[in-house]
Amino acid sequence: MHLSEKTLETNSMSQFNEYSALGRVAVRTPKNAFVSQQKLTSEWESLRFHAMPDIEEAHREFDQFRKILLDCGAEIIDLPAADQLTIDSIYPRDSILICPRGLIICNMGRATRTPEARINASYYESYGHEVIGEIVAPGTLEGGDFIWIDKHHAAVGLGPRTNREGIRQLQAILGVEVALHVVDLPEPEHPDDVLHLMSIISPLDKDLALIYRAFMPESFILWLQNLGIDFVDVPEDEYLPMGCNVLAVGPRQVVMLENLPGVKSGLATAGCSVTTYKGLEISRKGEGGPTCLTRPLVRA
């Protein structure tokens, strides 16, 4: 089978949303991203981690997270290490988008992450995924600023990591068959900090999303409601500990950080099953929750 035929077969199996059953997902382990305590020591402050991760504990946490993904039936692709990568590369969501025709290489808003996109794309190509587009300067786009609602509706955040030119290029690649809603994001407190679209919304099912309402523009809420989507609200005191960052591994089946009782209760009330992981070293210190730790490639 030729690569393009494999790509078409892979994409024909995939649902373009953020909640269908996770079929194939890419991750980069702490071994391949953090590499060593020495590398963590040299990079964590400049990359705005809240504190330096402990590498041995990071390995244990990631093993727990990986088991959760395996237990839900996902095929895991382990992204490789590379000299050009920083410790931010443990969060592979941002470098690549996937659409019905194939992969879109992002031009990330944080310059230190630029090499990630091509390194990751090359590895995905070996699994039959074909690159069909690329965001180029002066456009910027990061995967954390993009969500699929369904095959014909998507949303993109306009903010510090994704600019108008990047969004223009994205719409041109997606084509007129995809209605792309642009969401104005609030400015972060520091210009090097990140506030992605997925910091304020995580889809859970075809008719349900977890949101942090305080940062949701009214126009975005109305757009989602017109698509038949209802909401679970993140409590104010659980937003900063990343209460809005949850990964759906199937309809109303979610993975989230532990110690968020308000979010967990709200999800359970909405009929969601919830699995938690520790995530202090791999998530909270770098502000990268379960969506950030994964790049879903196929949702069955």
C-alpha positions in Angstrom: 0.0 0.0 0.0 1.4 3.4 -1.0 1.8 6.1 1.8 -1.0 8.2 0.4 -3.4 5.2 0.4 -2.4 4.4 4.0 -3.1 8.1 4.9 -6.6 8.0 3.3 -7.4 4.7 5.0 -6.2 6.1 8.4 -8.2 9.3 8.0 -11.3 7.5 6.8 -11.3 5.6 10.2 -11.0 8.8 12.2 -13.6 11.0 13.8 -12.7 14.7 13.8 -13.8 15.7 17.3 -12.2 15.8 20.8 -14.3 13.0 22.4 -14.6 9.9 20.3 -12.8 6.7 21.4 -9.0 7.3 21.4 -7.5 5.0 18.8 -4.0 6.2 18.2 -2.2 8.8 20.3 1.3 10.2 20.4 3.2 11.0 23.6 6.8 11.9 24.5 8.0 10.4 27.7 10.1 12.2 30.3 13.0 10.1 29.2 12.8 11.6 25.7 11.7 15.1 26.7 13.2 15.9 30.2 16.1 13.6 29.4 18.1 14.2 32.6 18.0 16.2 35.8 20.8 18.3 34.4 18.7 19.3 31.4 15.8 20.2 33.6 18.0 22.3 35.8 19.3 24.3 32.8 15.9 24.9 31.2 13.0 25.0 33.7 13.3 28.7 34.7 13.7 30.1 31.2 10.7 28.1 30.0 8.5 29.4 32.8 7.9 26.1 34.6 6.6 26.9 38.1 9.3 24.7 39.7 11.9 22.2 38.6 10.5 18.7 38.0 12.0 15.8 39.7 12.9 13.3 36.9 12.5 10.1 38.8 9.1 11.1 40.1 8.2 12.3 36.5 9.0 8.8 35.2 6.6 7.2 37.8 3.8 9.7 37.1 4.1 9.2 33.3 4.0 5.4 33.7 0.7 5.8 35.6 -0.6 8.2 32.8 0.5 5.8 30.1 -1.2 2.9 31.7 -4.5 4.9 31.7 -4.2 5.4 28.0 -3.4 1.7 27.3 -6.3 0.6 29.5 -8.7 2.6 27.4 -7.5 0.7 24.3 -5.3 3.3 22.6 -2.3 2.5 20.4 0.5 4.7 21.7 3.2 6.2 19.5 6.3 7.1 21.5 8.0 10.2 20.0 11.8 10.2 20.0 14.3 12.3 21.7 16.3 14.9 19.7 19.1 17.3 20.5 17.0 20.3 19.2 14.1 19.7 21.7 13.5 21.4 25.0 11.7 20.0 28.0 8.5 21.6 26.6 8.5 18.8 24.1 6.8 16.6 26.7 3.6 18.4 25.5 3.2 17.2 21.8 -0.3 18.6 21.3 1.0 22.0 20.1 3.2 21.1 17.2 0.8 19.4 14.8 -2.9 19.5 13.9 -4.7 16.7 12.2 -7.5 17.2 9.7 -9.4 15.0 7.3 -6.8 15.2 4.6 -3.7 14.8 6.9 -1.3 16.6 9.1 -0.8 20.4 9.4 2.6 21.5 10.7 2.3 24.4 13.1 4.6 27.4 13.4 4.6 27.7 17.2 4.4 31.0 19.0 7.3 30.1 21.3 10.4 30.1 19.1 12.3 27.6 21.3 9.7 25.0 20.2 10.0 25.5 16.5 12.1 22.3 15.8 9.4 20.1 17.4 7.0 20.3 14.6 9.1 18.8 11.9 10.6 16.2 14.2 7.2 15.0 15.3 5.7 15.2 11.7 8.5 13.0 10.4 7.8 10.4 13.0 4.0 10.5 12.2 4.7 10.0 8.5 6.4 6.7 9.3 3.0 5.6 10.7 1.2 6.5 7.5 0.1 10.1 8.3 0.8 12.5 5.4 1.6 16.2 5.8 -0.8 18.3 3.7 -0.1 21.8 4.9 2.1 24.1 7.0 1.7 27.3 8.9 4.6 29.6 7.9 5.9 32.9 9.2 4.6 35.5 9.9 1.7 33.2 10.8 1.8 31.4 14.2 -0.4 28.6 15.4 -0.2 26.1 18.3 -2.3 22.9 18.6 -3.5 23.9 22.1 -5.4 26.7 20.4 -7.5 24.4 18.2 -10.4 22.1 18.8 -12.6 20.0 16.5 -16.3 20.1 17.4 -17.2 17.8 14.5 -15.9 17.3 11.0 -17.5 20.6 9.8 -17.1 22.8 12.8 -13.9 23.8 14.7 -12.7 26.6 16.9 -9.4 28.4 17.1 -8.0 30.7 19.8 -6.6 34.1 18.9 -4.0 35.0 21.5 -0.3 35.1 22.3 0.6 31.8 20.6 -1.7 31.9 17.6 -2.1 35.0 15.4 -4.5 36.2 12.7 -2.2 35.3 9.9 -1.8 31.7 11.3 -5.6 31.5 11.5 -6.0 32.8 7.9 -3.5 30.1 6.7 -5.3 27.4 8.7 -8.7 28.3 7.2 -7.2 28.1 3.7 -5.9 24.6 4.5 -9.1 23.4 6.1 -11.2 24.8 3.2 -14.7 26.2 3.1 -16.3 22.9 4.3 -15.0 23.7 7.9 -16.7 26.5 9.8 -13.9 27.9 11.9 -14.9 30.0 14.9 -12.3 32.5 16.1 -12.2 32.9 19.9 -10.5 36.0 21.3 -8.3 34.9 24.3 -7.4 37.1 27.3 -3.9 38.3 27.6 -1.7 36.2 30.0 -0.1 37.9 33.0 3.4 37.4 31.4 4.1 37.6 27.7 6.0 34.2 27.8 3.1 32.5 29.6 0.6 30.4 27.7 -3.2 30.6 27.7 -4.5 28.3 25.0 -8.0 27.8 23.9 -7.9 24.4 25.6 -7.1 26.2 28.8 -10.8 27.3 28.8 -12.7 24.5 27.1 -12.4 20.7 26.9 -15.1 18.9 24.8 -16.5 15.8 26.5 -19.1 14.5 24.1 -21.1 15.6 21.1 -23.4 17.7 23.3 -21.2 18.5 26.4 -18.0 20.5 27.1 -16.1 21.5 30.3 -15.6 25.3 30.4 -14.1 28.1 32.4 -16.9 30.6 31.8 -15.0 33.7 33.0 -12.7 33.5 30.0 -15.3 32.4 27.4 -16.5 35.2 25.1 -20.3 35.3 25.0 -20.2 34.9 21.2 -18.3 31.6 21.6 -20.8 30.3 24.2 -23.7 31.1 21.8 -22.0 29.4 18.9 -21.5 26.3 20.9 -25.1 26.4 22.2 -26.4 26.7 18.7 -24.5 23.4 17.9 -26.4 21.8 20.7 -23.7 21.8 23.3 -24.3 22.1 27.1 -21.7 22.9 29.7 -20.0 21.8 32.9 -18.5 24.8 34.7 -15.1 24.7 36.3 -15.2 26.2 39.9 -13.3 29.4 40.3 -10.8 27.9 42.8 -10.0 25.0 40.5 -9.2 26.9 37.4 -5.5 27.7 38.2 -4.7 24.1 39.2 -5.8 23.2 35.5 -9.3 22.1 36.3 -10.4 22.9 32.7 -7.7 20.6 31.1 -9.2 17.2 30.8 -8.8 14.6 28.1 -11.7 12.7 26.7 -10.7 9.1 25.8 -14.3 8.3 24.7 -17.7 10.0 25.0 -18.0 11.2 28.6 -14.9 9.1 29.6 -12.3 11.5 30.8 -8.8 11.7 32.3 -7.9 14.5 34.6 -5.5 15.6 37.3 -6.2 14.5 40.8 -7.2 16.8 43.7 -9.9 18.7 41.7 -13.0 17.6 43.6 -15.4 20.3 42.2 -14.6 19.5 38.6 -14.8 15.7 39.3 -18.2 16.1 41.0 -19.5 18.3 38.1 -18.3 15.7 35.5 -19.9 12.8 37.4 -23.2 14.7 37.7 -23.1 15.1 33.9 -22.7 11.4 33.5 -19.0 11.2 32.9 -16.7 8.5 34.1 -13.4 10.0 35.5 -9.9 8.6 35.9 -7.3 10.7 37.6 -3.5 10.8 37.7 -1.0 12.5 39.9 0.7 14.8 37.5 2.7 17.2 39.8 6.0 16.8 37.9 4.7 16.2 34.3 1.7 18.5 34.4 1.3 21.1 37.1 4.9 22.3 37.2 4.9 22.9 33.4 1.2 23.8 33.1 0.5 21.0 30.7 -2.4 18.7 31.5 -3.6 15.5 29.9 -4.6 17.2 26.6 -1.1 18.7 26.4 0.6 15.4 27.1 -1.1 13.8 24.1 -1.5 14.3 20.4 -4.5 12.2 19.3 -4.0 11.0 15.8 -7.0 8.7 15.3 -10.3 8.7 17.1 -12.3 5.7 16.2 
